[in-house]
Amino acid sequence: MIEFYEKNYVEDQVGNFRLKYSKEKFRWGAAPPGHIKDLHFMVRSSKNQKILASIIGCPKKQIICGKPVNKMCEVNFLAVHSSLRDKRMAQTIIQEMMRRKRLHGLMQAHYTSGHTMPTPFATSHNMNRLINVDKLVKIQYCQLPPGMTMKELTRKCRLPEKKAIKIVGNIREMQKKDVAEVLKLHMKQ
């Protein structure tokens, strides 16, 4: 299964950059507490049992405009074999996911997409902080902006000096007793 995701999950337009997950990280993302096995499914070939497509849904408690929405499904890990991408396989398994989530009382869903979707009710944009700019440009994760040198891009993305960061209080490793307070801080952002 991991091999299928490595070859067919998120990739750039030319197929150079792909996301890779270890078994542990994939399991962590696909099976959080309260997951429903019926929302984890794949399409296999009837001839050789090879995986052709897969999608995973997990019930999540979301907060929208400060109000909790308890019955929502997070859809993730949609992967379709590269030879089937122009055969409407993604639309078919998304429809099946929507049918299954409704059977479990999950009337709303959210997902991310690298493509513009027709009439979304909400959108968000992810921003990445580039750490090793030279490496990321070399592996074509990102491109050097027109008119900018590698030295200028590296300077622009540089992290602040330790002396420039003002720390208030003591720093220590997070413990179980801190979870509630950390979650409050995270939700404010």
Secondary structure, DSSP 8 states (H G I E B T S, - for coil): -HHHHHHHSSB-TTS--B----HHHHHHHH--TT--GGGEEEEE-TTT--EEEEEEEEEEEEEETTEEEEEEEEEEEEEE-GGGTTTTHHHHHHHHHHHHHHHTT--EEE---SS--SS-S---------SSHHHHHHTTSS---TT--HHHHHHHH----GGG----S------GGGHHHHHHHHHH-
